[in-house]
Amino acid sequence: MLKRFSNFLANTARSMVGITNNTVNLAVVHNNTTPFQTATFGMGCFWGADCLFGATTGVLRTKVGYAGGTKVNPQYRDLGDHTEVISIDYDPTRISYEQLLDLFWNNHEYGLTKKMKRQYMSLILTHSSEQREIANRSRETEQAKRTPEVIITEVADAGEFYAAEDYHQKYRLQSHKDLVQTLGLNAELLQTSHVAAKLNGYLVGVGGVKQFLAEADSLCLNDSQKEYVQYHCEKNEGGGLFC
């Protein structure tokens, strides 16, 4: 009985975890100046992909948007021939383009082998001849694994990228309004902030608690922020991604 009561108290305390200090933490790491390369993928709805790659080790920044088409200044309700994509700035000394492609192939919500409207199609937009060669080779390897299914992913050269509307950027993080306030995030930082990319993933369990705790100090989170993100990371770890 005493043990059950102790567990009840512990669970009650955990359910009340929140941001206890709403002062903006000016120390958090928004700007990461590490040299980077960029990868651009379309893999269905971009909210889940933003979480997936944001908390991936070696990824520096993410932003979601529209690309692959010809329409100038597309908007969510008027995309024309564009696709929802995620733009990923990554440190190639910590994660390779091949490793990013492994995540791409194995985390589609839909559209990898089933034809969807162009907004949600499976798409790899390459930024160099080397990326194009790696992407095409990776596609062939993945097709061999999945036969008799037929992969319908397109590989094309990256063109103009149009950032999506503010409410799409770090969509999961933005639902934690008190945390957002203490991070000092604005519309620009939602697209460029290193810590925003990381927490957008950790809050839904990507990477897991162990990885988060190993990285939290380098993000310069205060105790309240760290406790809050740890709670949600642990609660959601292993739950999968969705839009």
C-alpha positions as CSV (number, residue, x, y, z in Angstrom):
1,M,0.0,0.0,0.0
2,L,2.8,2.4,0.9
3,K,4.6,1.7,-2.3
4,R,1.5,2.3,-4.4
5,F,0.9,5.6,-2.5
6,S,4.5,6.6,-3.2
7,N,4.1,5.8,-6.9
8,F,0.9,7.9,-6.9
9,L,2.7,10.9,-5.5
10,A,5.5,10.5,-7.9
11,N,3.2,10.3,-10.9
12,T,1.2,13.3,-9.6
13,A,4.3,15.4,-9.3
14,R,5.5,14.4,-12.8
15,S,2.1,15.4,-14.2
16,M,2.5,18.9,-12.8
17,V,5.9,19.5,-14.4
18,G,5.8,22.9,-16.1
19,I,7.8,26.0,-16.8
20,T,8.2,27.7,-13.4
21,N,10.2,30.7,-14.6
22,N,8.8,32.6,-17.6
23,T,11.9,34.8,-17.9
24,V,13.5,34.6,-21.3
25,N,16.7,32.5,-21.1
26,L,19.1,34.6,-23.1
27,A,21.8,31.9,-23.0
28,V,20.1,29.2,-25.1
29,V,22.0,28.4,-28.3
30,H,20.1,29.8,-31.3
31,N,23.0,30.4,-33.6
32,N,25.2,27.4,-34.4
33,T,28.1,28.5,-36.7
34,T,29.4,25.0,-37.5
35,P,30.1,24.6,-41.3
36,F,27.2,22.7,-42.9
37,Q,25.7,21.2,-45.9
38,T,22.0,21.1,-46.8
39,A,19.6,18.3,-47.6
40,T,16.0,18.7,-48.8
41,F,13.4,16.0,-48.6
42,G,9.7,15.6,-49.3
43,M,8.2,12.7,-47.3
44,G,4.5,13.5,-46.8
45,C,3.4,16.0,-44.2
46,F,6.4,18.1,-43.1
47,W,5.5,18.4,-39.4
48,G,6.7,14.9,-38.5
49,A,9.8,15.2,-40.6
50,D,10.7,18.4,-38.8
51,C,10.6,16.6,-35.5
52,L,12.5,13.6,-36.8
53,F,15.5,15.4,-38.2
54,G,15.6,18.2,-35.7
55,A,16.6,16.0,-32.8
56,T,18.9,13.9,-35.0
57,T,22.6,14.1,-33.9
58,G,24.6,16.2,-36.4
59,V,21.6,18.2,-37.6
60,L,22.0,22.0,-36.9
61,R,18.8,23.6,-38.2
62,T,15.6,22.7,-40.0
63,K,12.8,24.6,-41.7
64,V,9.8,23.5,-43.6
65,G,8.6,24.9,-46.8
66,Y,7.6,24.3,-50.4
67,A,9.8,23.4,-53.3
68,G,10.2,21.3,-56.5
69,G,7.7,23.3,-58.6
70,T,7.5,26.4,-60.7
71,K,4.9,28.6,-58.9
72,V,6.3,31.8,-57.5
73,N,5.6,32.5,-53.8
74,P,3.4,29.4,-53.1
75,Q,1.2,29.4,-50.0
76,Y,-0.2,26.4,-48.1
77,R,-3.6,26.9,-49.6
78,D,-2.2,27.6,-53.1
79,L,0.9,25.4,-53.7
80,G,0.6,25.0,-57.4
81,D,3.0,22.3,-58.4
82,H,5.2,22.4,-55.3
83,T,5.7,19.8,-52.6
84,E,5.9,20.1,-48.8
85,V,9.6,19.6,-48.0
86,I,12.0,20.0,-45.1
87,S,15.3,21.8,-45.5
88,I,18.0,20.3,-43.2
89,D,21.4,22.0,-42.4
90,Y,23.7,19.3,-41.1
91,D,27.3,18.9,-40.0
92,P,28.8,16.3,-42.5
93,T,31.5,15.4,-39.9
94,R,28.9,14.1,-37.5
95,I,26.2,12.7,-39.9
96,S,26.5,11.7,-43.5
97,Y,24.1,12.3,-46.4
98,E,23.7,8.5,-46.6
99,Q,22.6,8.4,-43.0
100,L,20.0,11.2,-43.6
101,L,18.7,9.2,-46.6
102,D,18.3,6.1,-44.3
103,L,16.0,8.2,-42.1
104,F,14.2,9.5,-45.2
105,W,13.5,6.0,-46.6
106,N,12.3,4.6,-43.2
107,N,10.1,7.4,-41.9
108,H,7.6,8.2,-44.6
109,E,4.1,8.7,-43.3
110,Y,2.8,7.9,-46.8
111,G,3.8,8.3,-50.4
112,L,6.9,6.2,-50.7
113,T,5.2,3.4,-52.7
114,K,1.6,4.8,-53.0
115,K,1.0,7.7,-55.4
116,M,-0.2,10.9,-53.6
117,K,-1.0,14.3,-54.8
118,R,2.1,16.3,-55.5
119,Q,1.8,18.2,-52.2
120,Y,2.7,15.1,-50.3
121,M,4.9,13.2,-52.8
122,S,8.1,11.4,-51.9
123,L,10.9,13.7,-53.2
124,I,14.7,14.1,-52.9
125,L,16.0,17.5,-54.0
126,T,19.8,17.4,-54.4
127,H,22.2,20.3,-53.9
128,S,25.2,18.9,-55.7
129,S,26.3,16.3,-58.3
130,E,27.6,14.2,-55.4
131,Q,24.3,14.3,-53.6
132,R,22.5,13.4,-56.8
133,E,24.7,10.4,-57.3
134,I,24.3,9.2,-53.7
135,A,20.5,9.7,-53.8
136,N,20.1,7.8,-57.1
137,R,22.3,4.9,-55.8
138,S,20.4,4.9,-52.5
139,R,17.1,4.7,-54.3
140,E,18.3,1.7,-56.3
141,T,19.4,0.0,-53.1
142,E,16.1,0.7,-51.4
143,Q,14.1,-0.5,-54.4
144,A,16.0,-3.8,-54.3
145,K,15.1,-4.2,-50.6
146,R,11.4,-3.5,-51.1
147,T,10.6,-5.5,-54.3
148,P,7.9,-6.3,-55.3
149,E,6.8,-2.9,-54.0
150,V,7.7,-0.1,-56.4
151,I,9.3,3.0,-55.0
152,I,7.9,6.2,-56.7
153,T,10.3,8.7,-55.1
154,E,11.6,11.3,-57.5
155,V,15.1,12.7,-57.4
156,A,15.6,16.1,-58.8
157,D,17.9,19.2,-58.6
158,A,17.0,21.6,-55.8
159,G,15.6,24.9,-57.0
160,E,14.0,27.7,-55.1
161,F,12.9,26.9,-51.6
162,Y,9.9,28.9,-50.2
163,A,9.6,28.9,-46.4
164,A,6.2,27.8,-45.1
165,E,4.0,30.1,-43.0
166,D,5.2,30.8,-39.4
167,Y,2.6,28.5,-37.8
168,H,4.1,25.5,-39.6
169,Q,7.6,26.0,-38.4
170,K,8.5,23.8,-35.3
171,Y,4.8,23.0,-35.1
172,R,5.1,20.7,-32.1
173,L,7.3,23.0,-30.2
174,Q,4.9,25.9,-30.7
175,S,2.2,24.1,-28.8
176,H,4.3,24.5,-25.7
177,K,3.7,28.2,-25.4
178,D,5.4,28.8,-22.0
179,L,8.5,27.1,-23.2
180,V,8.5,29.0,-26.4
181,Q,8.3,32.2,-24.4
182,T,11.3,31.4,-22.3
183,L,13.3,30.5,-25.4
184,G,12.6,34.0,-26.8
185,L,11.5,32.6,-30.2
186,N,10.2,34.8,-32.9
187,A,9.2,34.1,-36.5
188,E,12.8,34.2,-37.8
189,L,14.2,32.1,-35.0
190,L,11.6,29.4,-35.6
191,Q,13.4,28.8,-38.9
192,T,17.0,29.3,-37.9
193,S,17.4,28.4,-34.2
194,H,19.5,25.4,-33.3
195,V,17.8,24.9,-29.9
196,A,14.3,25.2,-31.5
197,A,15.1,22.4,-34.0
198,K,16.4,20.2,-31.2
199,L,13.5,20.7,-28.8
200,N,10.9,20.4,-31.5
201,G,12.1,16.8,-31.8
202,Y,12.8,16.0,-28.2
203,L,9.4,17.1,-27.0
204,V,7.8,14.3,-29.0
205,G,10.4,11.7,-27.9
206,V,12.7,11.7,-30.9
207,G,16.3,10.8,-29.8
208,G,15.1,9.7,-26.4
209,V,15.8,10.9,-22.9
210,K,19.4,9.6,-22.7
211,Q,20.4,11.6,-25.8
212,F,18.5,14.7,-24.6
213,L,20.2,14.7,-21.2
214,A,23.6,14.3,-22.9
215,E,22.9,17.3,-25.1
216,A,20.9,19.6,-22.8
217,D,23.8,21.4,-21.2
218,S,25.3,22.2,-24.6
219,L,22.0,23.9,-25.5
220,C,22.3,26.0,-22.3
221,L,18.8,25.2,-21.1
222,N,18.0,26.3,-17.5
223,D,16.8,23.8,-15.0
224,S,13.1,24.5,-15.5
225,Q,13.4,24.1,-19.3
226,K,15.5,20.9,-19.0
227,E,13.0,19.3,-16.5
228,Y,10.1,20.3,-18.8
229,V,11.6,18.8,-22.0
230,Q,12.8,15.7,-20.2
231,Y,9.4,15.0,-18.9
232,H,7.8,15.2,-22.3
233,C,10.6,13.4,-24.0
234,E,10.3,10.5,-21.6
235,K,6.5,10.5,-21.9
236,N,6.5,10.4,-25.7
237,E,9.7,8.3,-26.4
238,G,8.9,5.4,-28.7
239,G,5.5,6.8,-29.6
240,G,6.1,7.3,-33.3
241,L,5.6,10.4,-35.4
242,F,2.4,11.7,-36.9
243,C,0.9,14.8,-38.5
